[in-house]
Amino acid sequence: MGKQEFKNFVAKKPELADYVHTKEMTWQEFYELYDLYGEDESVWNKYQKKEVRKVSDFMQNLDTDSLQKHIESAQKALNFISELSTKGAEEVSNVVKPAVERPIKKFFGD
């Protein structure tokens, strides 16, 4: 594997530069990995973007039963609020209107 192929590979994986800037790896170490394994994804997966790794770690540690309970609680709360708002709307529509409506321009003492 040549230097130009490595440069092209690094151009496709700009997240590698983050590891060099934070001094977790050096370009020499990356080049040696590239020289040994080439573009084999299993080697380079651990050097993918840190945000992507954080999300994948979160998804692996996610307790689906707990998440389901929280979703059900939220649904119950939304249903309760919906019921309250429809009852309030029914009460407003049941308000008795006066038999004679006042003209718009008529004020208190007029």
Residue pairs with C-beta under 8 A, 6 or more apart in sequence:
1 34
1 35
1 38
3 31
5 34
6 30
6 31
6 34
6 35
9 34
9 39
10 16
10 17
10 30
13 44
13 47
15 47
15 48
15 49
15 50
16 25
16 30
16 47
18 49
18 50
19 25
19 30
19 47
20 26
20 27
20 30
25 47
33 43
33 44
37 43
46 53
